[in-house]
Amino acid sequence: MSIPLLVECAAEVRRLSIAGSTLSIGDFRLKRLIEPLAKAGEKVAVFGKVSKKIEDVVNGGEKDSSKNLLALGTLINAILYTQGKSDVQGEMTELKTVDTNFSVQPTPLRKLKPVMEALSGPGSGRFKIIKEAHEAGFFMDIRILKPAIKAIDDSYGEIGDYMERDVLPQYGKMIIPQLRMELNLKGGKGHARRLSLIYRIAGDDAWDLVCEAIENGAKPLKMKAIECLETPGKNADAALSMLVELSKSKNRDIRAAALEALAKRTDADEAEDILFDVLESKDYDLAIYPISKNQNPKVLKRLILLAQNSFSDLLKKKSVHGSINNYFMSVLSCFDNKNDPQIEAFLISCYNEIDTLKKIKAEGKAYYSGNDIGEKIAELLLSIESPAACVALIENHEQMTAAFLSYAFRAALKSKDAAFVYENFAPYLRGKAKKAPKTKIKTIIAVIEDYIAFQKSYQSYLADYHHSRILSPMIMDPRWLSDACDAGAIATVCRLITPHDKKGIDFLLARYKKTDNNDLCNILMGLIQAEHRGASELLILSIKKSIVKNQYYLRNRLMPMVQFLPLSSIPKLEKFAQSLSDKNSDELFTYIDMVKSQPR
């Protein structure tokens, strides 16, 4: 017990030597050591001398404080030196090292600190900070290595996955010892990421770890280990045997993961047989996704044969696995992500039976009706985008329901010229086609709004503020605009309107007076796209109203539109900006500067 007291005393002496010896007088830390060291001095006299020296320090005067403190420190160091050891027992071995690829010049700490905080602390917006730091190369600074590895356990899954997938692999083998030391085979998602990362970097050298995880690991690690078996390296045969065994597991998740891994083993006929055995069993749903991802020609040939037999059973209403409706829909789902002439021919032959399919109802255990199956076939044909597939979808569109009309219209937009599309499908918008109820009018409008984008210069704004997809512009017959106005399709008119189109501008101005906030932004963007002279005044008025009414979300969508106004609107904008609060004014002037930067 006495040696630790001396160590504590030595530390306090060092502190007082730095702070100033006068502070040692009456020091409470030294005072509390006097009594225990005095008792120890009854057995070992030297400890009693230390106790006496401490008394001299704490009870002495300022004049002798430095002398007394030096004497105490000298005595303690002498005792500790004679009682301690300076050598280490054992054999000398070479220290293991790893090559690093860190930058010689570290990142400035002011830039690195927010990244470290994002890696270790809670809060929103952290993922963006981490991603930008990675793209800027900040993770090549050695100071960030430890928090970077720790972030693999982040509670926000997207950060943990990003660190495993994109950031940590760049460190290479140097991080494997740390990852192995921290790995817990009974752990959760963070440890599963560690296992995946170790195997990704070390490859065959980590094979034993993968096998151990499959044998004794918790479920998250076992699932990750199965993913590792997709790329087995030198252990292809052993990996295949494991996957075959795992595909028989009683746990559905384990079986599904094993089947997905087997689907990627295009070199093994045994894998193909297992996939189709499952597809033809009561658990056929487990095989759908793996087979849809498999591109083996042998698998495709067997799949088409199975699909043909199943379609024949469907038309005959022959029960398979409880419900032929459900089973055939699952078989069709296996064609996702596949594009092949054999598939196209089969799907077209099925679509030619659409009238028969429509009569099949969802009865008993069936989740899907013939209409549902027909729509799935149409969806697959549309994804193929071949001339023959599009023709099959477009034919007899006048007799189709609104759901199938949608696929026909999309196929026409992708494969036919603008005049053909207008002449065949605009009558639905005008309500003049045979059997053209409101549902078909809505279908045509919905497809146009889904496929037709605003002009390219506005697309980045729309993606940021309206969450719109950036679409490839399609050439539309100009006659569509007039029909869209007559149909009252506001969003459609806004997309199709061209500069100085009088009917379109009049339509939007009339709607502006009656609109609610949902259509307001579309109407203003449409008027700007039409180069209407009064667009700037209307936008200024709308921004002013949103500020007065504290409609911050609307204000945030309207303010960026200023950047698309013409140069002639600058005086009005500047005058309006001067009437706003500092915050709103500063933001508006930012967009005004963007207007000024337009080429003259």
Phi and psi in degrees as a GROMACS rama.xvg file:
@    title "Ramachandran Plot"
@    xaxis  label "Phi"
@    yaxis  label "Psi"
@TYPE xy
-75.0694  -37.5227  SER-2
-60.8733  -45.7869  ILE-3
-58.249  -33.2737  PRO-4
-65.5251  -37.932  LEU-5
-67.3259  -39.028  LEU-6
-61.5789  -43.5257  VAL-7
-63.5805  -41.0364  GLU-8
-64.978  -41.3995  CYS-9
-61.5139  -39.8011  ALA-10
-64.4619  -40.3502  ALA-11
-69.2242  -36.5079  GLU-12
-62.7359  -41.6262  VAL-13
-63.046  -40.4011  ARG-14
-63.9462  -44.1281  ARG-15
-69.9045  -30.1078  LEU-16
-65.4916  -33.821  SER-17
-79.404  -43.4111  ILE-18
-72.641  -31.5683  ALA-19
131.478  129.978  GLY-20
-64.2287  -26.7382  SER-21
-63.8595  -24.8592  THR-22
-73.5689  -10.6168  LEU-23
-75.2366  -19.5316  SER-24
-67.3844  119.812  ILE-25
76.15  12.8611  GLY-26
-60.3874  122.045  ASP-27
-70.1853  -28.5021  PHE-28
-67.7974  -40.0784  ARG-29
-73.0828  -36.3825  LEU-30
-58.1657  -40.6446  LYS-31
-72.3279  -9.94868  ARG-32
-91.3558  -12.9666  LEU-33
-61.9598  -52.7311  ILE-34
-64.3904  -51.0229  GLU-35
-62.3885  -33.944  PRO-36
-73.4718  -30.7548  LEU-37
-65.6513  -41.1844  ALA-38
-64.3843  -41.4704  LYS-39
-63.9794  -27.2469  ALA-40
-69.0567  -15.7624  GLY-41
-68.4992  -25.9285  GLU-42
-102.381  -38.6378  LYS-43
-125.766  111.173  VAL-44
-59.4539  -31.6944  ALA-45
-63.1326  -31.5226  VAL-46
-68.4996  -31.8737  PHE-47
-65.8738  -36.2516  GLY-48
-64.7643  -37.7769  LYS-49
-63.3151  -42.9635  VAL-50
-60.4912  -39.9578  SER-51
-66.9213  -39.5562  LYS-52
-64.4018  -36.8034  LYS-53
-64.5375  -40.6979  ILE-54
-61.2123  -39.2137  GLU-55
-61.7734  -37.3379  ASP-56
-69.9998  -52.536  VAL-57
-76.3052  -23.3557  VAL-58
-105.457  -2.73242  ASN-59
-79.3776  179.081  GLY-60
-94.7142  170.982  GLY-61
-63.4459  -33.6127  GLU-62
-62.0092  -37.1053  LYS-63
-101.279  6.10775  ASP-64
-61.0171  -43.7004  SER-65
-67.0959  -39.9985  SER-66
-64.7929  -45.8759  LYS-67
-63.8488  -41.288  ASN-68
-66.6188  -38.9797  LEU-69
-65.0498  -40.6484  LEU-70
-63.9187  -43.1141  ALA-71
-62.3173  -47.022  LEU-72
-63.0954  -39.657  GLY-73
-63.7862  -44.0541  THR-74
-63.1052  -45.5699  LEU-75
-64.365  -44.8979  ILE-76
-62.5878  -36.3419  ASN-77
-65.2208  -42.4764  ALA-78
-65.4094  -48.5985  ILE-79
-63.4213  -33.6457  LEU-80
-67.716  -41.8203  TYR-81
-75.8224  -25.0347  THR-82
-88.8588  -19.4024  GLN-83
-93.9765  179.565  GLY-84
-127.818  141.915  LYS-85
-110.832  -2.41203  SER-86
-111.032  162.742  ASP-87
-123.18  131.914  VAL-88
-78.1188  148.615  GLN-89
125.106  175.2  GLY-90
-88.4516  148.885  GLU-91
-79.6431  126.6  MET-92
-128.407  157.602  THR-93
-74.9056  133.63  GLU-94
-73.3913  128.845  LEU-95
-74.003  135.69  LYS-96
-130.439  161.902  THR-97
-130.542  149.921  VAL-98
-73.0907  141.992  ASP-99
-119.716  158.489  THR-100
-125.859  36.5066  ASN-101
-76.6331  152.468  PHE-102
-70.1334  147.156  SER-103
-70.0105  -41.1225  VAL-104
-93.8694  115.005  GLN-105
-70.8169  161.005  PRO-106
-73.0844  140.561  THR-107
-55.0624  137.231  PRO-108
-59.9383  -32.6643  LEU-109
-63.5945  -26.6769  ARG-110
-86.854  -30.9172  LYS-111
-79.7103  -31.8476  LEU-112
-58.3308  -49.6252  LYS-113
-62.4461  -27.2961  PRO-114
-70.9448  -43.6606  VAL-115
-61.9182  -38.7341  MET-116
-67.1062  -37.9583  GLU-117
-66.8527  -31.9603  ALA-118
-75.3454  -28.0571  LEU-119
-111.512  -19.4094  SER-120
-109.247  165.013  GLY-121
-80.1976  -179.257  PRO-122
116.273  162.137  GLY-123
-87.2278  162.73  SER-124
81.4269  2.15215  GLY-125
-69.9449  -37.2301  ARG-126
-61.5395  -40.9907  PHE-127
-62.5212  -42.85  LYS-128
-60.9606  -44.9693  ILE-129
-65.371  -43.5616  ILE-130
-64.2084  -44.395  LYS-131
-64.7949  -36.193  GLU-132
-65.4605  -40.7274  ALA-133
-63.4745  -44.8126  HIS-134
-64.816  -27.9683  GLU-135
-86.1207  -4.37858  ALA-136
84.413  14.3375  GLY-137
-65.8301  -25.6718  PHE-138
-75.0806  -1.49123  PHE-139
-88.6733  7.71635  MET-140
-91.3738  126.9  ASP-141
-63.0203  -23.5468  ILE-142
-66.3729  -19.8943  ARG-143
-97.9111  -2.59504  ILE-144
-60.2452  -48.9111  LEU-145
-62.629  -51.3179  LYS-146
-63.8971  -27.5495  PRO-147
-66.0586  -42.8614  ALA-148
-67.6986  -40.3846  ILE-149
-63.6906  -30.7735  LYS-150
-67.2069  -10.091  ALA-151
-66.2971  -17.0812  ILE-152
-95.7215  7.27399  ASP-153
-54.9275  138.801  ASP-154
-66.4156  -24.513  SER-155
-85.1723  104.858  TYR-156
-54.1317  -34.0195  GLY-157
-64.1694  -35.2025  GLU-158
-69.6853  -47.1364  ILE-159
-57.7874  -44.586  GLY-160
-64.9676  -39.1766  ASP-161
-66.0591  -41.1917  TYR-162
-62.5679  -43.0864  MET-163
-67.2568  -42.8469  GLU-164
-80.8131  -42.3221  ARG-165
-113.963  -32.7917  ASP-166
-94.5369  -58.2036  VAL-167
-65.8148  -31.3756  LEU-168
-57.4727  -24.8199  PRO-169
-67.8026  -18.7768  GLN-170
-77.6762  -19.8433  TYR-171
69.0713  -152.346  GLY-172
-67.2159  -14.9929  LYS-173
-63.6002  -23.6175  MET-174
-95.8395  -5.15612  ILE-175
-62.521  -44.747  ILE-176
-55.8994  -41.4298  PRO-177
-65.2124  -43.6452  GLN-178
-64.3503  -41.8972  LEU-179
-66.3589  -38.6379  ARG-180
-64.3896  -36.8674  MET-181
-86.2343  -15.9144  GLU-182
-65.5259  130.277  LEU-183
-122.46  111.809  ASN-184
-64.9779  -14.9764  LEU-185
-100.755  12.2473  LYS-186
-84.192  -166.39  GLY-187
-105.764  -145.198  GLY-188
-63.5732  -38.2256  LYS-189
-59.7285  -41.0894  GLY-190
-73.8398  -30.0972  HIS-191
-63.9551  -39.1306  ALA-192
-65.1182  -38.5466  ARG-193
-59.8865  -46.0706  ARG-194
-59.9427  -47.1989  LEU-195
-60.839  -41.0132  SER-196
-68.5891  -42.0847  LEU-197
-58.8706  -46.3379  ILE-198
-68.3919  -35.6944  TYR-199
-62.8779  -38.0596  ARG-200
-84.4754  -46.7373  ILE-201
-86.9092  -23.4874  ALA-202
62.884  -128.731  GLY-203
-59.8973  -25.7631  ASP-204
-66.2194  -18.2671  ASP-205
-105.48  13.6976  ALA-206
-59.5222  -40.9214  TRP-207
-60.6918  -35.0217  ASP-208
-69.1876  -39.565  LEU-209
-63.2218  -44.7126  VAL-210
-62.8075  -40.6386  CYS-211
-65.6871  -38.0112  GLU-212
-65.4233  -39.0342  ALA-213
-67.2829  -36.559  ILE-214
-77.8873  -44.1194  GLU-215
-126.321  -1.01338  ASN-216
-76.4274  159.189  GLY-217
-67.4996  167.133  ALA-218
-56.0417  -46.0122  LYS-219
-58.397  -38.5805  PRO-220
-74.2294  -34.4347  LEU-221
-65.4778  -39.1208  LYS-222
-64.528  -41.9405  MET-223
-66.3921  -38.3604  LYS-224
-63.5185  -36.2081  ALA-225
-64.2832  -39.3829  ILE-226
-61.0393  -36.3341  GLU-227
-63.2779  -29.2868  CYS-228
-70.366  -11.3333  LEU-229
-67.2095  -28.8953  GLU-230
-124.654  75.6167  THR-231
-78.7765  -10.2129  PRO-232
65.0736  -127.269  GLY-233
-74.3643  -9.89918  LYS-234
-105.038  36.2334  ASN-235
-58.7059  -44.3208  ALA-236
-66.9433  -43.3666  ASP-237
-64.862  -39.3472  ALA-238
-64.0222  -41.5796  ALA-239
-62.557  -42.4523  LEU-240
-61.8842  -42.2372  SER-241
-61.6689  -44.8776  MET-242
-65.5656  -37.8595  LEU-243
-61.5171  -43.1669  VAL-244
-67.1219  -43.3244  GLU-245
-67.123  -27.2521  LEU-246
-67.9357  -8.87854  SER-247
-103.15  5.13415  LYS-248
-60.1989  149.553  SER-249
-76.1745  -20.2748  LYS-250
-81.3644  120.494  ASN-251
-61.8743  -38.6427  ARG-252
-65.3634  -40.7648  ASP-253
-65.1872  -43.1118  ILE-254
-61.7453  -44.7887  ARG-255
-61.332  -43.5708  ALA-256
-64.1771  -40.0328  ALA-257
-65.3555  -39.124  ALA-258
-66.7075  -38.5719  LEU-259
-62.7317  -40.4467  GLU-260
-68.2028  -39.5741  ALA-261
-63.6818  -35.684  LEU-262
-62.4248  -23.7359  ALA-263
-89.1525  -4.29507  LYS-264
-91.9224  73.8701  ARG-265
-70.7514  -5.88555  THR-266
-89.287  -2.39644  ASP-267
-122.196  116.811  ALA-268
-65.1544  -29.4726  ASP-269
-62.384  -37.1099  GLU-270
-63.8485  -41.7236  ALA-271
-60.3073  -44.5401  GLU-272
-63.5581  -40.1224  ASP-273
-65.4735  -42.6838  ILE-274
-59.3648  -43.5668  LEU-275
-76.8643  -27.744  PHE-276
-62.219  -40.9265  ASP-277
-70.1141  -41.4726  VAL-278
-61.9849  -26.0927  LEU-279
-100.874  11.8262  GLU-280
-104.502  -178.555  SER-281
-69.988  -19.1943  LYS-282
-98.857  36.7074  ASP-283
-59.2176  -25.6087  TYR-284
-62.6853  -23.9438  ASP-285
-69.7541  -22.1869  LEU-286
-93.3826  -10.2662  ALA-287
-61.5704  -56.4888  ILE-288
-63.5935  -46.7635  TYR-289
-57.2864  -43.4849  PRO-290
-69.1064  -35.0398  ILE-291
-63.7761  -25.6733  SER-292
-89.9086  -14.343  LYS-293
-82.2212  128.479  ASN-294
-108.315  16.4517  GLN-295
-69.1909  125.45  ASN-296
-55.898  -34.4036  PRO-297
-65.0271  -39.7536  LYS-298
-64.5051  -42.0543  VAL-299
-62.0438  -43.1252  LEU-300
-62.4257  -44.2201  LYS-301
-67.8422  -35.1242  ARG-302
-66.3938  -42.2026  LEU-303
-65.3033  -40.6077  ILE-304
-62.7759  -44.1215  LEU-305
-63.0365  -41.2848  LEU-306
-64.7244  -40.2764  ALA-307
-62.6172  -44.6657  GLN-308
-65.3755  -38.7858  ASN-309
-68.7912  -37.653  SER-310
-66.6976  -38.2416  PHE-311
-62.4671  -41.3504  SER-312
-63.8868  -37.0818  ASP-313
-63.0068  -46.1624  LEU-314
-66.4051  -29.6542  LEU-315
-88.6742  -3.38847  LYS-316
57.1654  38.4692  LYS-317
-85.1847  120.843  LYS-318
-72.2258  133.218  SER-319
-137.723  130.935  VAL-320
52.6117  37.5992  HIS-321
93.5464  -43.0609  GLY-322
-152.861  117.978  SER-323
-67.4855  -30.7755  ILE-324
-58.9568  -52.1189  ASN-325
-63.3113  -42.2213  ASN-326
-65.2743  -45.1402  TYR-327
-67.0525  -35.1605  PHE-328
-61.9802  -38.3057  MET-329
-67.1329  -39.8282  SER-330
-62.9992  -41.3971  VAL-331
-61.0096  -36.7206  LEU-332
-64.1  -22.5263  SER-333
-67.4177  -17.6421  CYS-334
-83.815  -5.11105  PHE-335
-57.5043  141.63  ASP-336
69.7627  14.3016  ASN-337
-119.975  142.841  LYS-338
-141.617  107.171  ASN-339
-150.845  143.185  ASP-340
-55.7262  -33.9806  PRO-341
-66.8797  -40.0452  GLN-342
-65.0965  -44.9109  ILE-343
-57.8142  -46.1722  GLU-344
-62.4249  -41.4749  ALA-345
-65.331  -46.0813  PHE-346
-65.1008  -39.0106  LEU-347
-63.2302  -41.4334  ILE-348
-62.7808  -36.2327  SER-349
-68.5621  -41.7182  CYS-350
-68.0471  -26.5884  TYR-351
-67.3283  -15.059  ASN-352
-100.166  23.5576  GLU-353
-60.0071  -36.1389  ILE-354
-64.1859  -36.9967  ASP-355
-70.7306  -40.0859  THR-356
-60.8699  -39.779  LEU-357
-60.5728  -22.052  LYS-358
-83.642  -12.3495  LYS-359
-81.9768  124.728  ILE-360
-102.187  160.365  LYS-361
-85.8843  100.206  ALA-362
-124.314  154.624  GLU-363
63.2013  -121.891  GLY-364
-89.2131  3.51729  LYS-365
-75.7741  128.515  ALA-366
-86.5559  -26.6254  TYR-367
-115.429  140.952  TYR-368
-95.104  176.609  SER-369
-62.9571  -33.7179  GLY-370
-62.2777  -42.5532  ASN-371
-61.2489  -43.161  ASP-372
-65.2906  -40.9969  ILE-373
-61.8161  -40.3788  GLY-374
-66.1626  -35.0954  GLU-375
-66.0872  -40.606  LYS-376
-63.0718  -43.9274  ILE-377
-61.7141  -41.1258  ALA-378
-61.1769  -41.9778  GLU-379
-67.4445  -40.9118  LEU-380
-63.8116  -40.3726  LEU-381
-64.9209  -35.254  LEU-382
-70.0882  -24.7982  SER-383
-71.8935  -39.1361  ILE-384
62.7984  21.7128  GLU-385
-81.6291  158.264  SER-386
-55.0121  -44.0269  PRO-387
-64.706  -40.6037  ALA-388
-65.0424  -41.6889  ALA-389
-66.5569  -39.8466  CYS-390
-61.4579  -43.0728  VAL-391
-61.0006  -36.9579  ALA-392
-74.1524  -35.5933  LEU-393
-77.8913  -33.0928  ILE-394
-56.5682  139.239  GLU-395
58.7705  31.8963  ASN-396
-65.0998  -23.7442  HIS-397
-67.6314  -25.6156  GLU-398
-91.9957  1.86536  GLN-399
-86.3854  155.086  MET-400
-75.0782  171.439  THR-401
-59.5943  -38.4233  ALA-402
-61.6602  -46.007  ALA-403
-75.5505  -27.352  PHE-404
-61.4124  -35.5042  LEU-405
-58.4434  -44.2816  SER-406
-68.9599  -36.8376  TYR-407
-64.1616  -43.851  ALA-408
-65.104  -42.3633  PHE-409
-63.4452  -41.5022  ARG-410
-63.4312  -38.7746  ALA-411
-66.2111  -42.1912  ALA-412
-61.3553  -33.0323  LEU-413
-83.2248  -23.6471  LYS-414
-122.861  -16.841  SER-415
-112.367  162.532  LYS-416
-75.1784  165.071  ASP-417
-59.777  -39.0474  ALA-418
-65.579  -43.332  ALA-419
-60.0928  -45.5404  PHE-420
-61.1975  -44.7849  VAL-421
-65.1301  -48.3757  TYR-422
-65.5272  -28.9244  GLU-423
-94.02  -26.2782  ASN-424
-118.146  -18.4919  PHE-425
-62.9277  -33.1592  ALA-426
-55.0135  -29.2356  PRO-427
-65.0908  -39.3561  TYR-428
-68.216  -33.5069  LEU-429
-83.481  -6.41355  ARG-430
72.0564  22.3841  GLY-431
-105.645  -5.1297  LYS-432
-77.7654  160.464  ALA-433
-64.7336  137.114  LYS-434
52.6971  56.4107  LYS-435
-110.929  73.0968  ALA-436
-73.2087  178.57  PRO-437
-61.5937  -29.6886  LYS-438
-61.9024  -35.5319  THR-439
-74.2276  -35.4892  LYS-440
-61.3014  -45.6792  ILE-441
-63.7244  -35.0359  LYS-442
-63.3957  -46.3616  THR-443
-62.6808  -43.8004  ILE-444
-62.5872  -44.713  ILE-445
-62.2442  -41.0605  ALA-446
-67.0384  -42.1541  VAL-447
-60.8476  -45.5414  ILE-448
-69  -23.6981  GLU-449
-81.2749  -30.6756  ASP-450
-100.15  -28.5337  TYR-451
-99.0549  127.015  ILE-452
-99.5891  161.09  ALA-453
-63.2698  169.623  PHE-454
-57.9844  152.191  GLN-455
-54.8368  -38.2826  LYS-456
-63.4087  -20.5461  SER-457
-96.2399  -5.1008  TYR-458
-69.7484  -36.2015  GLN-459
-65.0508  -37.2995  SER-460
-62.904  -45.7385  TYR-461
-64.2464  -38.3268  LEU-462
-64.3851  -37.1439  ALA-463
-78.2818  -40.9211  ASP-464
-107.972  -16.8007  TYR-465
-120.179  1.98228  HIS-466
55.4084  33.1464  HIS-467
-84.0152  150.254  SER-468
-76.1145  145.803  ARG-469
-89.0675  112.72  ILE-470
-105.334  156.184  LEU-471
-73.2655  130.171  SER-472
-64.4058  135.071  PRO-473
-107.28  142.159  MET-474
-81.1659  119.345  ILE-475
-111.374  144.91  MET-476
-61.3726  131.959  ASP-477
-61.4046  -17.1767  PRO-478
-68.6509  -18.8749  ARG-479
-60.4104  -35.2825  TRP-480
-60.3253  -45.249  LEU-481
-62.5512  -42.3703  SER-482
-65.866  -37.3612  ASP-483
-65.4194  -37.2708  ALA-484
-62.8152  -45.5689  CYS-485
-63.1986  -32.0486  ASP-486
-83.7338  -6.08547  ALA-487
70.8911  26.5425  GLY-488
-88.3516  90.0634  ALA-489
-59.5354  -54.7836  ILE-490
-62.3624  -33.6533  ALA-491
-66.8515  -44.6874  THR-492
-59.9217  -43.5911  VAL-493
-59.9797  -35.3178  CYS-494
-77.7803  -37.0436  ARG-495
-88.3492  -15.6813  LEU-496
-63.9733  143.091  ILE-497
-117.689  163.433  THR-498
-52.9159  132.018  PRO-499
64.3239  22.7233  HIS-500
-75.7127  110.074  ASP-501
-63.639  -45.6191  LYS-502
-64.0908  -42.0877  LYS-503
-65.4114  -42.6263  GLY-504
-65.0558  -44.9387  ILE-505
-60.2048  -40.6951  ASP-506
-61.8335  -47.0513  PHE-507
-68.6447  -36.5905  LEU-508
-64.1559  -40.3076  LEU-509
-64.91  -38.5633  ALA-510
-74.2563  -30.0515  ARG-511
-57.8445  -38.699  TYR-512
-69.3968  -22.7607  LYS-513
-111.401  -4.55242  LYS-514
-76.8325  158.628  THR-515
-100.189  -176.915  ASP-516
-65.1306  -25.1964  ASN-517
-63.3527  -37.7942  ASN-518
-98.3255  -10.9804  ASP-519
-57.4765  -48.5182  LEU-520
-64.0317  -40.3935  CYS-521
-61.5509  -44.584  ASN-522
-63.1414  -45.3621  ILE-523
-63.9307  -40.6152  LEU-524
-65.571  -37.82  MET-525
-63.2208  -42.4793  GLY-526
-66.0598  -36.8128  LEU-527
-66.1944  -42.246  ILE-528
-63.2339  -32.7969  GLN-529
-80.2884  -2.429  ALA-530
58.796  38.1522  GLU-531
-69.4673  133.765  HIS-532
-63.9053  -28.8946  ARG-533
-92.3878  7.6661  GLY-534
-62.6207  -38.1783  ALA-535
-65.4583  -42.6162  SER-536
-62.2562  -41.6156  GLU-537
-66.9466  -38.4859  LEU-538
-66.802  -42.9918  LEU-539
-60.6659  -43.9047  ILE-540
-61.9222  -41.7226  LEU-541
-67.4365  -40.6294  SER-542
-63.4955  -43.1164  ILE-543
-60.0791  -44.2471  LYS-544
-64.0659  -41.0319  LYS-545
-65.407  -33.0706  SER-546
-72.8835  -44.4126  ILE-547
-61.4963  -39.5716  VAL-548
-88.3482  4.85949  LYS-549
58.073  35.6241  ASN-550
-90.602  76.4679  GLN-551
-65.0155  -37.8227  TYR-552
-63.2532  -43.0921  TYR-553
-67.0047  -42.2424  LEU-554
-57.7864  -41.1732  ARG-555
-67.5195  -23.1679  ASN-556
-87.3404  -31.7212  ARG-557
-79.0665  -40.2141  LEU-558
-55.5803  -44.9822  MET-559
-65.9203  -16.9923  PRO-560
-64.3911  -21.2324  MET-561
-56.3003  -33.2611  VAL-562
-61.8861  -18.1625  GLN-563
-96.5495  -0.761061  PHE-564
-74.3504  157.421  LEU-565
-74.0131  165.442  PRO-566
-59.5688  -32.2737  LEU-567
-63.9464  -15.4155  SER-568
-87.8829  -4.41573  SER-569
-58.728  -47.87  ILE-570
-56.436  -42.3645  PRO-571
-65.115  -40.6378  LYS-572
-66.0542  -43.8509  LEU-573
-64.0383  -40.6445  GLU-574
-63.1999  -42.6132  LYS-575
-65.3248  -41.4577  PHE-576
-61.2324  -36.0096  ALA-577
-67.402  -19.3094  GLN-578
-89.6683  -4.53107  SER-579
-95.1207  168.844  LEU-580
-65.7737  165.482  SER-581
-58.2857  -44.0567  ASP-582
-63.2778  -50.6324  LYS-583
-65.3028  -38.1878  ASN-584
-63.9909  -44.1156  SER-585
-61.5196  -42.1013  ASP-586
-66.0349  -42.6586  GLU-587
-63.6387  -40.9726  LEU-588
-64.117  -27.9384  PHE-589
-61.4542  -43.408  THR-590
-75.7544  -30.0737  TYR-591
-63.4655  -40.0458  ILE-592
-62.0887  -33.1312  ASP-593
-68.4115  -35.8284  MET-594
-64.6082  -43.1772  VAL-595
-63.7212  -27.8486  LYS-596
-80.2  -2.94327  SER-597
-63.6652  143.892  GLN-598
-63.5506  135.88  PRO-599
